[in-house]
Amino acid sequence: MNYRLCGDGTMVVRDDGVYIPINDRNPDYQEYLRWTSAGNLPAPESTIPPTPDQYTAALQARMDDEARTRGYDDIRSGVSYLGSAIVQFANEATALNEWRDAVWLYGLTVLNSAQSGSSALPSLDDFVSAMPQMSWPKENASFTQEP
């Protein structure tokens, strides 16, 4: 496995094309740190433009990384709590689900616009930076169940 740096230093890219946000809670980033601690060095940023698949992979990686900030394995894990009897989990799942829809609508709109020739693709860093931001619901310390 090899890695290369990406853009402004907020991500690294694995040689299989997976974009990995720099976050200590991200298991892929932890693997990258073990790789560098073994004396390996990442390649410099590539001048080859990313593919549409790499754009969507970067969005998915960013969404998974955000879900991990609340202890979920990834965004699918967080969304799986939709309808939970535990109010906090249900609220977070609803927020994640709505955010995921907004992110994909944004991403697909940008990619479709570029494919149709209406606009150029932004850099990958700008693309991820411009995605909708997650707004977590207020934490419910009691984790009460709905009646």
C-alpha positions as CSV (number, residue, x, y, z in Angstrom):
1,M,0.0,0.0,0.0
2,N,1.3,3.5,-0.9
3,Y,-0.1,7.0,-0.3
4,R,0.2,10.4,-1.8
5,L,-0.5,13.9,-0.3
6,C,-3.6,15.7,-1.4
7,G,-4.1,19.4,-1.8
8,D,-3.8,21.6,1.3
9,G,-2.9,18.7,3.6
10,T,-6.4,17.8,4.8
11,M,-6.4,14.4,3.1
12,V,-4.1,11.7,1.9
13,V,-4.9,9.4,-1.0
14,R,-4.3,5.6,-0.9
15,D,-3.0,4.1,-4.1
16,D,-6.4,2.4,-4.7
17,G,-7.9,5.9,-5.0
18,V,-9.5,6.2,-1.5
19,Y,-9.3,9.7,-0.1
20,I,-8.6,9.6,3.7
21,P,-9.4,12.7,5.8
22,I,-6.7,13.5,8.3
23,N,-8.5,12.6,11.6
24,D,-7.0,10.5,14.4
25,R,-10.4,8.7,14.8
26,N,-10.4,7.5,11.2
27,P,-9.1,3.9,11.0
28,D,-7.8,4.5,7.5
29,Y,-5.8,7.5,8.7
30,Q,-4.5,5.4,11.7
31,E,-3.3,2.8,9.1
32,Y,-1.6,5.6,7.2
33,L,0.2,6.8,10.4
34,R,1.5,3.2,11.1
35,W,2.7,3.1,7.5
36,T,4.6,6.4,7.9
37,S,6.0,5.4,11.3
38,A,7.5,2.4,9.6
39,G,9.7,4.9,7.6
40,N,7.6,5.3,4.5
41,L,7.0,8.6,2.9
42,P,3.9,9.7,0.9
43,A,4.3,10.7,-2.7
44,P,3.8,14.4,-3.4
45,E,0.5,15.7,-4.6
46,S,-0.4,14.4,-8.1
47,T,-0.9,16.7,-11.0
48,I,-3.2,14.2,-12.6
49,P,-6.8,15.5,-12.3
50,P,-9.0,13.3,-10.1
51,T,-11.7,11.2,-11.7
52,P,-15.5,11.6,-10.9
53,D,-15.2,8.4,-8.8
54,Q,-12.5,10.1,-6.7
55,Y,-14.8,13.1,-6.1
56,T,-17.6,10.9,-4.9
57,A,-15.2,8.8,-2.8
58,A,-13.9,12.0,-1.1
59,L,-17.5,13.0,-0.2
60,Q,-18.2,9.6,1.2
61,A,-15.0,9.7,3.2
62,R,-15.8,13.1,4.6
63,M,-19.3,11.9,5.6
64,D,-18.0,8.8,7.3
65,D,-15.4,10.9,9.1
66,E,-18.1,13.3,10.4
67,A,-20.2,10.4,11.7
68,R,-17.1,9.0,13.5
69,T,-17.0,12.2,15.6
70,R,-20.1,11.0,17.4
71,G,-18.9,7.4,17.8
72,Y,-20.6,5.8,14.8
73,D,-18.6,3.5,12.6
74,D,-19.5,5.4,9.5
75,I,-22.5,7.4,8.2
76,R,-24.5,4.2,7.3
77,S,-24.1,3.1,11.0
78,G,-25.4,6.5,12.2
79,V,-28.3,6.6,9.8
80,S,-29.3,3.1,10.9
81,Y,-30.6,4.6,14.2
82,L,-33.5,6.2,12.3
83,G,-36.6,5.4,14.4
84,S,-34.6,4.5,17.5
85,A,-36.5,4.6,20.8
86,I,-33.5,6.5,22.2
87,V,-34.3,10.1,21.3
88,Q,-30.7,11.3,21.0
89,F,-29.8,8.5,18.6
90,A,-33.0,9.0,16.5
91,N,-32.3,12.8,16.3
92,E,-28.7,12.3,15.2
93,A,-29.8,9.7,12.6
94,T,-32.3,12.1,11.2
95,A,-29.7,14.9,11.0
96,L,-27.2,12.5,9.4
97,N,-29.8,11.3,6.9
98,E,-30.8,14.9,5.9
99,W,-27.1,15.9,5.7
100,R,-26.2,12.9,3.5
101,D,-29.0,13.8,1.1
102,A,-27.8,17.4,0.9
103,V,-24.2,16.3,0.4
104,W,-25.1,13.9,-2.5
105,L,-27.4,16.5,-4.1
106,Y,-24.5,19.0,-4.0
107,G,-21.9,16.5,-5.3
108,L,-24.1,15.1,-8.1
109,T,-25.1,18.6,-9.1
110,V,-21.5,19.8,-9.4
111,L,-20.4,16.6,-11.2
112,N,-23.4,16.7,-13.6
113,S,-22.7,20.4,-14.4
114,A,-19.1,19.6,-15.2
115,Q,-20.1,16.5,-17.4
116,S,-22.5,18.7,-19.4
117,G,-19.9,21.3,-19.9
118,S,-21.8,24.0,-18.0
119,S,-18.9,24.4,-15.5
120,A,-15.4,23.2,-14.8
121,L,-14.8,20.8,-11.9
122,P,-13.3,22.6,-8.9
123,S,-10.2,21.2,-7.3
124,L,-10.9,18.2,-5.1
125,D,-10.1,20.2,-1.9
126,D,-12.5,23.0,-3.0
127,F,-15.2,20.5,-3.9
128,V,-15.0,18.9,-0.4
129,S,-14.7,22.2,1.4
130,A,-17.8,23.6,-0.3
131,M,-20.0,20.6,0.6
132,P,-22.9,21.3,3.0
133,Q,-21.8,21.3,6.6
134,M,-23.2,18.9,9.2
135,S,-25.4,20.5,11.9
136,W,-25.7,18.1,14.8
137,P,-28.8,18.3,17.0
138,K,-28.4,19.5,20.6
139,E,-27.2,16.7,22.8
140,N,-29.7,15.1,25.1
141,A,-27.8,14.2,28.3
142,S,-30.6,11.9,29.6
143,F,-30.8,9.7,26.4
144,T,-34.5,9.3,27.2
145,Q,-36.7,6.8,25.4
146,E,-39.8,8.0,23.6
147,P,-43.0,6.7,25.3
